[in-house]
């Protein structure tokens, strides 16, 4: 089990990751080439799913 401080620090990292994903998603929205845009949208979706899984796992393992 991790301490509350460790939990909070990890959660802050995951939140900052969300900010980076949001900026990347904005960049992707401006891409004009269809195939590249589609590939980047898939990458963005994978990043969001990974982030969600990390957050869920963290909360489950900490008993919150």
Residue pairs with C-beta under 8 A, 6 or more apart in sequence:
1 61
1 62
1 63
2 10
2 61
2 62
7 58
7 62
7 64
10 58
11 55
11 58
14 51
14 54
14 55
14 58
17 51
18 51
21 44
21 47
21 48
21 51
24 44
24 47
25 44
28 37
28 40
28 41
28 44
31 37
31 40
